[in-house]
Amino acid sequence: MGRGGASSQTPPSSQNEPILSALVLCDTFTQDFRPLTIQRPKCLLPLLNVPLLEYTLEWLSAGGVQKAVLFCCAHAHQIHAYIARHPKWGSHFVPAEGAAAAAAAGDAAASETTAAIKKSSKTRPGAMEIHVLVSHACKSVGDTLRVVYERGTIRTDFVLCFGDTVANFPLRSLVAAHRTRVKKEGSVMTIVGRRVSPGTRRARYGEAEVQIALDNVTSQLLALADDDNDDGVATLRVNREWFEGRFVVKCRSDVQETQIYICSPEVLSLFQDNFDWEHLRKDFVQGMLIEGAELGKNLHVTLLEDLQPVPDTPAVPKPPTHYYACRAHNLRAYAAMARDVMKRYACEPISVDRNLLHPVAGTAQLGWDVTDGVSSTYRRVRVRGPRMDSYYAEDGVSISDDTAGGAVFVGGDSAIGAFVGGDSVIGSGAILGRGCRVLGSSVGRGCIVGQGALVVNSHLMNGCSIGPGCVLKDAFVSEGCVVHPGATLSGGVVLARGTVIGAGVNVPPGRRLALMLPPRDDADDSDDDTMGDMLRGRAEGEDGGMDGGGSTHSDQLEPPSAAVQAAAASAGGDHAGGAEILREARLPAWDTEGVGAGGAGWRWASWESFGCGSLAVPSMNAFVMPMPESRRQDVVGQKGGGGDNSDSDDDDAVRAGGAKEVSAAGDGDWPFQKEVMATFLRCVRERFDQTNAVIELNALKIAEDRTFADCARYIAVTLLMFALPAPSGRRRVEAQDEVLFNSTLSVEELRGDAGQLKMLVAKLRAQLKTWGALLQRFLKSVDDQVELLLTLEEFCGEEEDFQGMHGELYAPIFPHVLKEMYEADVLTDEAILKWAEEKEGADEEDLVFVKKCAALLEWLEEEDDDDDDDDDDDDDDDE
């Protein structure tokens, strides 16, 4: 599925076999991506610098689809132009039909380009023919299917999917199985699903919980229950009719619907006969489950995990090791898909370095591609250092003011160049400032990332500019945006095209900003399933086009010209001039809370209004959905007090809460601890100054979504370990780091030798002199210091996460360790006393280290009393 476009499956062997068609819905009829989709269709939104539609078409073409119909509502002219100018798809492109074709194209050059491509291109046998079908009146999926039926565009079995789908599984075997079920079991649709871990659906993809009941033999869908109350629980009620003619019914809550469907043409006629059907799941699927049995029409489910792997053949030299399918139905799913492709979870052939992006002439005129007609040239680069890391970069990436021999990236050494890791994707022409950090992010072509900036799990579109010292985490920055120095964007901030953020501004989490005023209904929090007239009639120039510049609310698709001029002034530093332009145009002032004094942009409704959550993908710990209390009581009541409460097989049993609670057993917090230790050891080995060490550790903290205290705990443990032999067993460090530890004495020589124990204290004192200030910066409160003390107990007690690190050698001198940290201002007397106070009433085994510190605690209390007496004397003197 690379640029060559070779199909991974052979064409039909028989001339009489029906062609395989696909209906691709390029309009999603939702508002989850606004304002990003006001000026362009979501299917042309880049995912890792490649339009989403490109992933969909490549998969369909590789799957043997011979005819793909792109159904467009809003922005049809952009999709028409993209396909017409495409060097691969344009050669077999059938323009929009009817008198509205020219208006749908929106660009006379598109038709000329199509004709030129067809004239010069050689026809490829078995190539996928692409049709564009346009209708501005559709407001739902049901409407689109009725239009397709009326126009007779599809008359054979077809694949139904959306234009924001990323997938890699084979289609022909799935279609063949569906056609067999049509003949034998009256199936009209096969729903493609994939297995997900418990709770992942809502936490990672922003979807409601779903439970299904399946025939254990045929996989016929018998029932489907949604999380209608949005409380994390989907209730599936057992129906005795399920067991008529069946012995086993499988109930599952671990299936995610990929929103890919293998359909018989009869599906179109069923929608035509039922004009009230709008949604696929809520109306069609539920309607067929109720009425289908009487009509002899059934639905079936196929899981990707059940598909047979494609054999390794000359036609498919590198088949996928596992199958993947997902669609970007909201921003949380978009971010999850980006991570899946970057981390290669999506597997071949969807990897970044397969270079799916094709040169498309004239796309700069559409406003979303600043490198018109340039093919992608990504290569995967391994990062030097103890951590196994990599990134993807195109040709022409550079570091500004680089004097290190012209190297693009220099092994993570921020003093020399920029550090890029976490499988980030960097487009051509990007300029990375000295000392900047880019982790788990995509950076578009022509972007500028300033010196010392930190970009984590964010998505930068082409041509945006990030100033020096900025911090971006879980942010989406569109084309042409300018973020001035020192600004912070986190927690799902989204900037539409051309937005400007002022210097030093901390944009509120989840804020959405654009150069267009939000429509009148944007404050409505209802679950509207349509995009409204703004994205339909007005999308194609109907009803008079855009509003005038003096409108206080906007239904337009382009920002007012005055807003663009004002933003350009703000981007150039002339904020007063920009404000004056707004006043003259009678436009309201910018959202200064969001964009700051030097910014430009108006506020749109927060993402929470649409129920899809933040752009941020939660950590695995967040994937477990808590069971509501009311539901918990029901479960307790059902279990009673006896009987065997053991869980049955995952495939055959569903808990009442819809998902089993799971945890990563065996390793505890070791994966994160290992990352902190490796990062800190590298800082010590390469002699980083504290400023660069803080940047490194802070980047890790942000990437792993942890606290400052979490980092401080494991930094302190590492400092203690420097005086000990290198850890052994599973906790051993890299060979290059072993030289940092005490190699002159063995554990046996250290154990029980009073003189050697004093040496440990002296070495700790020296380490605190060097790194104590770093610990102070990461310990933000007394509670953080108490957490550190509890970790020191675990380390000295050789508890699970610290086994093999020889921490028990510090147990006899634990009070001295605390005293040294107190003297170095790492720990305060208040924190040490609070730690002891919280231990009151604990079991004897939890008081071991508190008792060892009895003398120290008594001394600190006396010091505290003396300080209080001194304060009282000072008060008396003042009187």
NORRA-V509457 format. One record per residue. N is the residue number from 1. RES is the residue in one letter. PSI is psi in radians with two decimals (999 if undefined). Layout:
N/RES/PSI ; N/RES/PSI
This chain:
1/M/0.50 ; 2/G/-2.79 ; 3/R/-0.43 ; 4/G/-0.45 ; 5/G/0.29 ; 6/A/2.33 ; 7/S/2.44 ; 8/S/-0.04 ; 9/Q/2.61 ; 10/T/2.63 ; 11/P/2.94 ; 12/P/2.41 ; 13/S/-0.39 ; 14/S/2.42 ; 15/Q/-0.39 ; 16/N/-0.14 ; 17/E/2.33 ; 18/P/2.52 ; 19/I/2.69 ; 20/L/2.11 ; 21/S/2.87 ; 22/A/2.39 ; 23/L/1.96 ; 24/V/2.02 ; 25/L/1.93 ; 26/C/-0.09 ; 27/D/2.23 ; 28/T/-0.18 ; 29/F/0.57 ; 30/T/2.99 ; 31/Q/0.24 ; 32/D/-0.44 ; 33/F/0.06 ; 34/R/2.51 ; 35/P/0.16 ; 36/L/-0.54 ; 37/T/0.22 ; 38/I/-0.66 ; 39/Q/-0.11 ; 40/R/2.74 ; 41/P/2.62 ; 42/K/-0.54 ; 43/C/-0.30 ; 44/L/0.12 ; 45/L/2.28 ; 46/P/2.40 ; 47/L/1.92 ; 48/L/0.78 ; 49/N/0.25 ; 50/V/2.23 ; 51/P/2.44 ; 52/L/-0.68 ; 53/L/-0.53 ; 54/E/-0.73 ; 55/Y/-0.76 ; 56/T/-0.82 ; 57/L/-0.67 ; 58/E/-0.74 ; 59/W/-0.77 ; 60/L/-0.73 ; 61/S/-0.77 ; 62/A/-0.44 ; 63/G/0.04 ; 64/G/0.19 ; 65/V/2.32 ; 66/Q/-0.35 ; 67/K/2.05 ; 68/A/2.20 ; 69/V/2.04 ; 70/L/1.99 ; 71/F/2.11 ; 72/C/2.46 ; 73/C/-1.49 ; 74/A/2.61 ; 75/H/0.54 ; 76/A/-0.58 ; 77/H/-0.57 ; 78/Q/-0.73 ; 79/I/-0.73 ; 80/H/-0.81 ; 81/A/-0.69 ; 82/Y/-0.83 ; 83/I/-0.72 ; 84/A/-0.63 ; 85/R/0.00 ; 86/H/2.29 ; 87/P/-0.40 ; 88/K/-0.98 ; 89/W/-0.54 ; 90/G/-0.45 ; 91/S/-0.29 ; 92/H/0.71 ; 93/F/2.26 ; 94/V/1.92 ; 95/P/2.88 ; 96/A/2.44 ; 97/E/2.77 ; 98/G/-3.11 ; 99/A/-0.40 ; 100/A/0.07 ; 101/A/-0.77 ; 102/A/-0.72 ; 103/A/-0.64 ; 104/A/-0.69 ; 105/A/-0.68 ; 106/G/0.07 ; 107/D/1.96 ; 108/A/-0.52 ; 109/A/-0.45 ; 110/A/-0.77 ; 111/S/-0.71 ; 112/E/-0.72 ; 113/T/-0.70 ; 114/T/-0.82 ; 115/A/-0.70 ; 116/A/-0.73 ; 117/I/-0.76 ; 118/K/-0.63 ; 119/K/-0.66 ; 120/S/-0.28 ; 121/S/2.56 ; 122/K/2.36 ; 123/T/2.25 ; 124/R/2.17 ; 125/P/2.35 ; 126/G/0.16 ; 127/A/2.67 ; 128/M/2.18 ; 129/E/2.35 ; 130/I/2.22 ; 131/H/2.54 ; 132/V/2.17 ; 133/L/2.20 ; 134/V/2.35 ; 135/S/2.19 ; 136/H/-0.09 ; 137/A/-0.16 ; 138/C/2.41 ; 139/K/0.07 ; 140/S/2.97 ; 141/V/-0.66 ; 142/G/-0.72 ; 143/D/-0.72 ; 144/T/-0.71 ; 145/L/-0.57 ; 146/R/-0.65 ; 147/V/-0.75 ; 148/V/-0.71 ; 149/Y/-0.79 ; 150/E/-0.64 ; 151/R/-0.13 ; 152/G/0.53 ; 153/T/-0.62 ; 154/I/2.25 ; 155/R/0.04 ; 156/T/-3.13 ; 157/D/2.51 ; 158/F/2.74 ; 159/V/2.19 ; 160/L/2.14 ; 161/C/3.10 ; 162/F/2.78 ; 163/G/0.09 ; 164/D/0.52 ; 165/T/2.39 ; 166/V/2.12 ; 167/A/2.86 ; 168/N/0.16 ; 169/F/2.71 ; 170/P/2.51 ; 171/L/-0.62 ; 172/R/-0.73 ; 173/S/-0.61 ; 174/L/-0.74 ; 175/V/-0.70 ; 176/A/-0.75 ; 177/A/-0.67 ; 178/H/-0.75 ; 179/R/-0.59 ; 180/T/-0.75 ; 181/R/-0.53 ; 182/V/-0.75 ; 183/K/-0.71 ; 184/K/-0.58 ; 185/E/0.10 ; 186/G/0.51 ; 187/S/2.44 ; 188/V/-0.27 ; 189/M/2.42 ; 190/T/2.08 ; 191/I/2.18 ; 192/V/2.18 ; 193/G/2.99 ; 194/R/2.68 ; 195/R/2.34 ; 196/V/2.71 ; 197/S/2.74 ; 198/P/2.30 ; 199/G/-0.16 ; 200/T/-0.58 ; 201/R/-0.85 ; 202/R/-0.76 ; 203/A/-0.73 ; 204/R/-0.54 ; 205/Y/-0.01 ; 206/G/0.57 ; 207/E/2.70 ; 208/A/2.69 ; 209/E/2.50 ; 210/V/2.45 ; 211/Q/2.51 ; 212/I/2.71 ; 213/A/2.27 ; 214/L/2.57 ; 215/D/2.22 ; 216/N/-0.37 ; 217/V/-0.87 ; 218/T/-0.19 ; 219/S/0.46 ; 220/Q/2.36 ; 221/L/2.14 ; 222/L/-0.53 ; 223/A/2.69 ; 224/L/2.26 ; 225/A/2.26 ; 226/D/2.89 ; 227/D/1.33 ; 228/D/-0.55 ; 229/N/0.03 ; 230/D/0.66 ; 231/D/0.25 ; 232/G/0.09 ; 233/V/2.24 ; 234/A/2.17 ; 235/T/2.12 ; 236/L/1.98 ; 237/R/2.26 ; 238/V/2.35 ; 239/N/2.24 ; 240/R/-0.36 ; 241/E/-0.38 ; 242/W/-0.55 ; 243/F/0.18 ; 244/E/1.85 ; 245/G/0.13 ; 246/R/2.57 ; 247/F/-0.52 ; 248/V/2.29 ; 249/V/2.26 ; 250/K/2.14 ; 251/C/2.25 ; 252/R/2.49 ; 253/S/0.17 ; 254/D/0.47 ; 255/V/2.20 ; 256/Q/2.24 ; 257/E/2.13 ; 258/T/-0.14 ; 259/Q/0.63 ; 260/I/2.28 ; 261/Y/2.37 ; 262/I/2.02 ; 263/C/2.54 ; 264/S/2.68 ; 265/P/-0.33 ; 266/E/-0.40 ; 267/V/-0.68 ; 268/L/-0.74 ; 269/S/-0.56 ; 270/L/-0.70 ; 271/F/-0.63 ; 272/Q/-0.62 ; 273/D/-0.29 ; 274/N/1.54 ; 275/F/-0.24 ; 276/D/-0.06 ; 277/W/2.10 ; 278/E/-0.74 ; 279/H/2.63 ; 280/L/-0.89 ; 281/R/-0.89 ; 282/K/-0.60 ; 283/D/-1.02 ; 284/F/-0.94 ; 285/V/-0.86 ; 286/Q/-0.64 ; 287/G/-0.70 ; 288/M/-0.58 ; 289/L/-0.52 ; 290/I/-0.80 ; 291/E/-0.29 ; 292/G/-0.68 ; 293/A/-0.69 ; 294/E/-0.55 ; 295/L/-0.10 ; 296/G/0.50 ; 297/K/2.28 ; 298/N/2.84 ; 299/L/2.54 ; 300/H/2.80 ; 301/V/2.34 ; 302/T/2.27 ; 303/L/2.49 ; 304/L/-0.60 ; 305/E/-0.34 ; 306/D/-0.11 ; 307/L/2.51 ; 308/Q/2.39 ; 309/P/2.59 ; 310/V/2.27 ; 311/P/2.70 ; 312/D/1.85 ; 313/T/2.93 ; 314/P/-0.57 ; 315/A/-0.53 ; 316/V/1.37 ; 317/P/-0.37 ; 318/K/1.28 ; 319/P/2.76 ; 320/P/2.52 ; 321/T/-0.41 ; 322/H/2.82 ; 323/Y/2.64 ; 324/Y/2.53 ; 325/A/2.34 ; 326/C/2.76 ; 327/R/2.64 ; 328/A/1.24 ; 329/H/-0.25 ; 330/N/3.06 ; 331/L/-0.53 ; 332/R/-0.75 ; 333/A/-0.64 ; 334/Y/-0.83 ; 335/A/-0.69 ; 336/A/-0.73 ; 337/M/-0.70 ; 338/A/-0.76 ; 339/R/-0.70 ; 340/D/-0.73 ; 341/V/-0.74 ; 342/M/-0.77 ; 343/K/0.01 ; 344/R/0.38 ; 345/Y/-0.55 ; 346/A/-0.30 ; 347/C/2.99 ; 348/E/2.60 ; 349/P/0.61 ; 350/I/0.13 ; 351/S/2.68 ; 352/V/-0.73 ; 353/D/0.13 ; 354/R/-0.21 ; 355/N/1.17 ; 356/L/-0.36 ; 357/L/2.25 ; 358/H/2.67 ; 359/P/2.22 ; 360/V/1.97 ; 361/A/2.39 ; 362/G/0.12 ; 363/T/-0.32 ; 364/A/-0.48 ; 365/Q/-0.39 ; 366/L/-0.23 ; 367/G/0.08 ; 368/W/0.03 ; 369/D/1.92 ; 370/V/-0.10 ; 371/T/1.24 ; 372/D/2.19 ; 373/G/0.37 ; 374/V/2.17 ; 375/S/2.71 ; 376/S/2.56 ; 377/T/0.81 ; 378/Y/2.52 ; 379/R/2.62 ; 380/R/2.30 ; 381/V/2.27 ; 382/R/2.44 ; 383/V/2.30 ; 384/R/2.44 ; 385/G/3.09 ; 386/P/-0.41 ; 387/R/2.35 ; 388/M/1.88 ; 389/D/2.87 ; 390/S/3.04 ; 391/Y/2.93 ; 392/Y/2.34 ; 393/A/2.48 ; 394/E/3.00 ; 395/D/2.60 ; 396/G/0.33 ; 397/V/2.41 ; 398/S/2.82 ; 399/I/2.25 ; 400/S/2.50 ; 401/D/0.74 ; 402/D/2.11 ; 403/T/0.31 ; 404/A/0.80 ; 405/G/0.32 ; 406/G/0.21 ; 407/A/2.45 ; 408/V/-0.93 ; 409/F/2.44 ; 410/V/1.50 ; 411/G/0.57 ; 412/G/0.14 ; 413/D/1.77 ; 414/S/-0.36 ; 415/A/-0.33 ; 416/I/-0.83 ; 417/G/-2.58 ; 418/A/2.60 ; 419/F/2.19 ; 420/V/2.23 ; 421/G/-2.86 ; 422/G/0.48 ; 423/D/0.59 ; 424/S/2.79 ; 425/V/2.13 ; 426/I/2.10 ; 427/G/2.86 ; 428/S/2.60 ; 429/G/-0.02 ; 430/A/2.50 ; 431/I/2.12 ; 432/L/2.17 ; 433/G/2.73 ; 434/R/2.31 ; 435/G/0.05 ; 436/C/2.80 ; 437/R/2.23 ; 438/V/1.98 ; 439/L/2.19 ; 440/G/0.61 ; 441/S/2.86 ; 442/S/2.34 ; 443/V/2.10 ; 444/G/3.06 ; 445/R/2.40 ; 446/G/0.18 ; 447/C/2.69 ; 448/I/2.17 ; 449/V/2.03 ; 450/G/2.95 ; 451/Q/2.36 ; 452/G/0.10 ; 453/A/2.69 ; 454/L/2.10 ; 455/V/1.99 ; 456/V/2.23 ; 457/N/0.75 ; 458/S/2.92 ; 459/H/1.95 ; 460/L/2.10 ; 461/M/3.07 ; 462/N/2.40 ; 463/G/0.18 ; 464/C/2.83 ; 465/S/2.15 ; 466/I/2.11 ; 467/G/2.93 ; 468/P/2.48 ; 469/G/0.11 ; 470/C/2.69 ; 471/V/2.09 ; 472/L/2.15 ; 473/K/2.16 ; 474/D/0.88 ; 475/A/2.71 ; 476/F/2.08 ; 477/V/2.06 ; 478/S/3.11 ; 479/E/2.45 ; 480/G/0.07 ; 481/C/2.61 ; 482/V/2.14 ; 483/V/1.94 ; 484/H/2.84 ; 485/P/2.48 ; 486/G/0.07 ; 487/A/2.73 ; 488/T/2.20 ; 489/L/2.06 ; 490/S/2.97 ; 491/G/0.52 ; 492/G/0.41 ; 493/V/2.41 ; 494/V/2.21 ; 495/L/2.12 ; 496/A/3.02 ; 497/R/2.29 ; 498/G/0.00 ; 499/T/2.57 ; 500/V/2.31 ; 501/I/2.27 ; 502/G/2.86 ; 503/A/2.37 ; 504/G/0.14 ; 505/V/2.39 ; 506/N/1.68 ; 507/V/2.27 ; 508/P/2.42 ; 509/P/2.45 ; 510/G/-0.03 ; 511/R/2.38 ; 512/R/2.28 ; 513/L/2.50 ; 514/A/2.85 ; 515/L/0.12 ; 516/M/2.46 ; 517/L/2.43 ; 518/P/2.62 ; 519/P/2.91 ; 520/R/-0.50 ; 521/D/0.18 ; 522/D/-0.39 ; 523/A/-0.15 ; 524/D/2.15 ; 525/D/0.13 ; 526/S/2.78 ; 527/D/1.18 ; 528/D/2.25 ; 529/D/0.21 ; 530/T/2.81 ; 531/M/-0.12 ; 532/G/2.91 ; 533/D/-0.45 ; 534/M/-0.64 ; 535/L/0.22 ; 536/R/-1.52 ; 537/G/-0.87 ; 538/R/-0.37 ; 539/A/-0.54 ; 540/E/0.42 ; 541/G/0.17 ; 542/E/2.83 ; 543/D/0.58 ; 544/G/0.00 ; 545/G/-2.56 ; 546/M/2.73 ; 547/D/2.88 ; 548/G/2.88 ; 549/G/-0.35 ; 550/G/0.05 ; 551/S/2.43 ; 552/T/-0.24 ; 553/H/2.67 ; 554/S/2.35 ; 555/D/0.34 ; 556/Q/2.91 ; 557/L/-0.14 ; 558/E/2.53 ; 559/P/2.67 ; 560/P/2.50 ; 561/S/-0.60 ; 562/A/-0.63 ; 563/A/-0.68 ; 564/V/-0.74 ; 565/Q/-0.73 ; 566/A/-0.69 ; 567/A/-0.69 ; 568/A/-0.67 ; 569/A/-0.75 ; 570/S/-0.68 ; 571/A/-0.55 ; 572/G/0.06 ; 573/G/-0.04 ; 574/D/1.32 ; 575/H/-0.68 ; 576/A/-0.71 ; 577/G/-0.68 ; 578/G/-0.72 ; 579/A/-0.65 ; 580/E/-0.68 ; 581/I/-0.72 ; 582/L/-0.75 ; 583/R/-0.74 ; 584/E/-0.56 ; 585/A/0.04 ; 586/R/0.66 ; 587/L/2.58 ; 588/P/2.79 ; 589/A/2.75 ; 590/W/2.86 ; 591/D/1.53 ; 592/T/-0.46 ; 593/E/-0.60 ; 594/G/-0.73 ; 595/V/-0.24 ; 596/G/3.10 ; 597/A/-0.50 ; 598/G/0.34 ; 599/G/-3.12 ; 600/A/2.15 ; 601/G/2.59 ; 602/W/2.67 ; 603/R/2.40 ; 604/W/2.98 ; 605/A/2.61 ; 606/S/2.79 ; 607/W/-0.52 ; 608/E/-0.39 ; 609/S/-0.44 ; 610/F/0.03 ; 611/G/0.23 ; 612/C/-0.02 ; 613/G/-2.94 ; 614/S/2.82 ; 615/L/-0.44 ; 616/A/2.41 ; 617/V/2.06 ; 618/P/2.77 ; 619/S/2.92 ; 620/M/-0.47 ; 621/N/-0.40 ; 622/A/-0.05 ; 623/F/-0.25 ; 624/V/2.00 ; 625/M/2.19 ; 626/P/2.50 ; 627/M/2.24 ; 628/P/2.59 ; 629/E/-0.70 ; 630/S/-0.68 ; 631/R/-0.63 ; 632/R/-0.71 ; 633/Q/-0.67 ; 634/D/-0.74 ; 635/V/-0.75 ; 636/V/-0.72 ; 637/G/-0.64 ; 638/Q/-0.62 ; 639/K/-0.53 ; 640/G/-2.53 ; 641/G/-0.15 ; 642/G/-2.90 ; 643/G/3.04 ; 644/D/1.97 ; 645/N/0.21 ; 646/S/2.61 ; 647/D/2.50 ; 648/S/-3.06 ; 649/D/2.48 ; 650/D/-0.63 ; 651/D/-0.43 ; 652/D/-0.05 ; 653/A/2.49 ; 654/V/2.17 ; 655/R/2.78 ; 656/A/-0.52 ; 657/G/-0.07 ; 658/G/-0.27 ; 659/A/2.47 ; 660/K/2.55 ; 661/E/2.26 ; 662/V/2.71 ; 663/S/2.68 ; 664/A/1.88 ; 665/A/2.62 ; 666/G/-0.69 ; 667/D/-0.21 ; 668/G/-2.26 ; 669/D/0.26 ; 670/W/-0.71 ; 671/P/-0.77 ; 672/F/-0.71 ; 673/Q/-0.72 ; 674/K/-0.70 ; 675/E/-0.75 ; 676/V/-0.80 ; 677/M/-0.78 ; 678/A/-0.72 ; 679/T/-0.78 ; 680/F/-0.69 ; 681/L/-0.66 ; 682/R/-0.69 ; 683/C/-0.70 ; 684/V/-0.79 ; 685/R/-0.71 ; 686/E/0.14 ; 687/R/0.86 ; 688/F/2.56 ; 689/D/2.99 ; 690/Q/-0.58 ; 691/T/-0.83 ; 692/N/-0.59 ; 693/A/-0.71 ; 694/V/-0.72 ; 695/I/-0.79 ; 696/E/-0.87 ; 697/L/-0.61 ; 698/N/-0.67 ; 699/A/-0.72 ; 700/L/-0.73 ; 701/K/-0.79 ; 702/I/-0.77 ; 703/A/-0.62 ; 704/E/0.00 ; 705/D/0.89 ; 706/R/-3.14 ; 707/T/2.90 ; 708/F/-0.70 ; 709/A/-0.63 ; 710/D/-0.74 ; 711/C/-0.78 ; 712/A/-0.68 ; 713/R/-0.80 ; 714/Y/-0.40 ; 715/I/-0.79 ; 716/A/-0.72 ; 717/V/-0.73 ; 718/T/-0.69 ; 719/L/-0.73 ; 720/L/-0.60 ; 721/M/-0.38 ; 722/F/-0.52 ; 723/A/-0.04 ; 724/L/2.87 ; 725/P/2.69 ; 726/A/2.48 ; 727/P/2.74 ; 728/S/3.06 ; 729/G/-2.49 ; 730/R/-0.36 ; 731/R/0.16 ; 732/R/2.67 ; 733/V/3.06 ; 734/E/2.63 ; 735/A/-0.62 ; 736/Q/-0.28 ; 737/D/-0.20 ; 738/E/-0.45 ; 739/V/-0.28 ; 740/L/-0.22 ; 741/F/3.02 ; 742/N/1.88 ; 743/S/0.02 ; 744/T/-0.43 ; 745/L/2.57 ; 746/S/2.96 ; 747/V/-0.70 ; 748/E/-0.65 ; 749/E/-0.53 ; 750/L/-0.58 ; 751/R/2.14 ; 752/G/-0.02 ; 753/D/1.94 ; 754/A/-0.70 ; 755/G/-0.72 ; 756/Q/-0.58 ; 757/L/-0.64 ; 758/K/-0.60 ; 759/M/-0.66 ; 760/L/-0.74 ; 761/V/-0.73 ; 762/A/-0.72 ; 763/K/-0.65 ; 764/L/-0.72 ; 765/R/-0.73 ; 766/A/-0.69 ; 767/Q/-0.70 ; 768/L/-0.55 ; 769/K/-0.61 ; 770/T/-0.76 ; 771/W/0.05 ; 772/G/-0.69 ; 773/A/-0.59 ; 774/L/-0.77 ; 775/L/-0.71 ; 776/Q/-0.67 ; 777/R/-0.43 ; 778/F/-0.22 ; 779/L/1.71 ; 780/K/-0.24 ; 781/S/2.99 ; 782/V/-0.68 ; 783/D/-0.63 ; 784/D/-0.70 ; 785/Q/-0.64 ; 786/V/-0.72 ; 787/E/-0.69 ; 788/L/-0.73 ; 789/L/-0.72 ; 790/L/-0.64 ; 791/T/-0.68 ; 792/L/-0.66 ; 793/E/-0.82 ; 794/E/-0.69 ; 795/F/-0.83 ; 796/C/-0.38 ; 797/G/0.06 ; 798/E/0.76 ; 799/E/3.10 ; 800/E/-0.89 ; 801/D/-0.16 ; 802/F/0.25 ; 803/Q/2.42 ; 804/G/0.05 ; 805/M/0.00 ; 806/H/0.47 ; 807/G/-0.33 ; 808/E/-0.33 ; 809/L/-0.39 ; 810/Y/-0.18 ; 811/A/-0.77 ; 812/P/-0.44 ; 813/I/0.46 ; 814/F/-0.76 ; 815/P/-0.61 ; 816/H/-0.60 ; 817/V/-0.81 ; 818/L/-0.68 ; 819/K/-0.73 ; 820/E/-0.69 ; 821/M/-0.56 ; 822/Y/-0.77 ; 823/E/-0.53 ; 824/A/0.09 ; 825/D/0.39 ; 826/V/-0.69 ; 827/L/2.49 ; 828/T/2.80 ; 829/D/-0.60 ; 830/E/-0.72 ; 831/A/-0.74 ; 832/I/-0.74 ; 833/L/-0.66 ; 834/K/-0.66 ; 835/W/-0.80 ; 836/A/-0.68 ; 837/E/-0.68 ; 838/E/-0.29 ; 839/K/-0.17 ; 840/E/2.31 ; 841/G/0.02 ; 842/A/2.91 ; 843/D/2.79 ; 844/E/-0.67 ; 845/E/-0.38 ; 846/D/-0.06 ; 847/L/0.13 ; 848/V/-0.88 ; 849/F/-0.49 ; 850/V/-0.74 ; 851/K/-0.62 ; 852/K/-0.50 ; 853/C/0.29 ; 854/A/-0.82 ; 855/A/-0.71 ; 856/L/-0.74 ; 857/L/-0.73 ; 858/E/-0.72 ; 859/W/-0.72 ; 860/L/-0.64 ; 861/E/-0.70 ; 862/E/-0.72 ; 863/E/-0.70 ; 864/D/-0.72 ; 865/D/-0.73 ; 866/D/-0.69 ; 867/D/-0.66 ; 868/D/-0.71 ; 869/D/-0.73 ; 870/D/-0.68 ; 871/D/-0.69 ; 872/D/-0.71 ; 873/D/-0.68 ; 874/D/-0.66 ; 875/D/-0.71 ; 876/D/-0.70 ; 877/D/-0.66 ; 878/D/-0.60 ; 879/E/999
